[in-house]
Amino acid sequence: MRKATIQEYRDRYNSLTTNEERFALITELYNLVHSRTRQTTEQFYTVGEKGASRQKLNDRAINLIEEFNNDPNKKPTDAEKQVLAQFSGFGGGLIDKTTGQKGSVYEYYTPKPIAEGVWDCLQGLGFSGGKILDPSAGTGIFGATAPLNAAVDAVELSSLSGRVSQLVNDGPGYNTTISNFEKVAAKTRDNVYDAVVTNVPFGAVADRGANRMDDSRYQDDPLEVYFILRSLEKLKPNGLAAFIVPMSCVSGKGGKPEELRTKATMMAEFVGAYRLPSGTFSTASTDTATDVIFFRKFSDETAEKIAELREQKPELLSEAKIQWETFIEGKYFDSYEGKKYVLSEFVAKDPTKFRDVDKVISNADLNDLREILRTRKLPKSRINWELLETSETTPIVYNEGDTINHAGCALVMRNGVWVQLAKKSED
């Protein structure tokens, strides 16, 4: 859309006949002059180094973090943001120089091409902007690669990773909170986000420690179960979710994995999933294979119908494929549909080898994987909507001039991006 010239604003002002109209035009012009948009930050993130190089990059980033913590008024330059964004956590046994402790084998961050590929998928599913939640943000890669029509709320437990996200990304349309997600989730209303995108933390109930007591919901569930179910509750009706998860979330049999899939699909339609190759997160010296799983939250109308059927005709939930047995039973990647989304060859673990794990073997590099995620489209809805006597869930759409509230500020959609309006004294 072409921007109006100063002369055009003068002509409009002179054509107005009432003080109310003139005041409204002056307010519009003031907001336009003082408005700000989210800045692109994905250029600061690169594909991570391995081994000793990672340790050096981490140490450089930590040194910078300490400088900024000691001088809260100091603002990072682009060169400093580049250094900060190369912090990659301590997965693979790296040393945290602030504590002297080794990192967990389960601590690894999402490579940039995978984050970009996940956003490609979400846009292919109809994402066209809105408020975004990343409840386990790390250094902020999903927020940094998000399109500019996304206003991002990032939550991160680690004071180092969260500080990187703040220094590199925070500004109009981007806000990072350093906290455990349980505490934030307990204070945040449900049904407020247009999309959730995250790499969920993996771990048992014990790994949550005292944090699990900060939220009354899902206190006895493992980390990944809590993050998925609680995030879906924060999602608006019709909103989209993408989670990077351990393979057990999609393929684990019985117990907590099946319970997770059952509960999740009562809230949101399982759209589909991709199985990523082992080594995707090799910068953290792990061969763990992971899945990317996608959901679309049901509309209010469909949610009411599901609740009704759950009480009166629960068998119809399976017949209509709300509770799709193939997925619920952990057989998705064994099915005709699911096999095409295993992005290489699956090799089961050898029970005779100590600590052997299931592997997904591939020669594709990270950029190849992004292209696969972009082009190998997820299937259309498999739910029998006629049987449910309701309509298929449609994407949330924002139009020119629509407004949202984010981090205490009003944002308006202009030319396809969110623009932060100037605060008024009474705000």
C-alpha positions, 0 to 999 in steps of 0.5 A: 500500500502506498504511503500518503504524502504530507501534502495529502494529509494537509489536503485531508485536514483542510477538507474536514469540517469538525474539530472531532474529525481534525483531532482524529486525523492528527491522532492518526498522523501522530501514531503513524510517525511514532509507530514502530514495527518488529525488527528482523533478527534471524540474520544474527543466527547461524547453523551452530558449530560443534565440539570445542568451537561451541565452548569458545562461542558460548564463553564469548557470549557469556562474557557479553551477557555479563557486560550487559547485565552490569550496564543495563543501559547499554544496547547491543550492536549488530556485531554483538548480537551476532556473538550472543546468538551463537550461544548454544547451551551446554548440551553434549557435556559442555561446561557452563562457565558461570557454574562449572557444571556440565550440560545435560545430554537432553539440552539442545537447541533447534537449528535455524533451517529447521525453525524456518521449515516449521514456519514454512509448514505453519504458513502452508497450513494458513498461518497469516499473523497474530500473537505467538507463544514460544514457551521453551524459547532457548535463545529465541530461534523460533521468534527470530525466524517468525514472519513479521506479522507475528507478535512473539511472547517467548518464555525461557527458563535459563537465565543465559539463554533467555538473556540472549533472546532479550538482547537480540530480539526484544523490542516492538512485537517481541517480548522475552520472559525469563521464568519457568513456564509453569509460573507464566502459564498459571498467570496467563489466560487460556485461549489467547494465542494464535499459534504456539511454536516450540521445541519442548523440553524432554524429561520425567516428572522429577526433572520439573522439580519444584517448578511443577508446583507453580501451576495447578495443571498437569503437576504429575505429568512429564515435561513434554506432556505438560508443555504440549497440553498446557500450550494447547490450552493457551491457544485460541480456537482455530489456532495452530501449534507446532512442537518438536518432540521426542519420538515417544510422543507420537509413537510411544505405546500405552501409558503417558504417551497414549494419554497425551495423544488422547488428551491433545486430540480432545482439544485440537485436531492432529494435523500430521507430523514429520520424523526428523533424522538422527543427527539433526541436533548434532551440534549438541553431540546427540543422535536423538531422532525427533518429530515435529508434530502439528495441531489445529485447535478446534473451534468453539462450535466443534469443541462443544460438539466433542464435549457433548459426544464424549458424554452421550456417544463417545464411540462417534469420536473414533468413528469421526476420527477425532480420536483417530485410532492409528494416531492414538495407538502410536502407529502414525508413522507405520501407516500409509499416510505417515510413512511419507513423513519419515524423512529417511530410513528408520532403524530400530535400536539393537537390544544387544547394544548398550544404550543403543537408540532408535535412529532415522538415517539420512544423508540430507543436510539441514537446508535439504530438510527445510526444503522437504518440510516446505514442499512435502505438504501435510495431508488435508483433514481426515476428520468426518465433519459431516458426522460431527454435524459441524464445519471444518476448522478454518485458519485465523485471519487478520485484516488491514487495521485489525488491532491486538494487545501485546506486552502492554502495547497496542499493535495494528496490522498495516501492510501485512505487519504489526505496527506498535502504536505510540503509548498515550499518557492514560495507557 
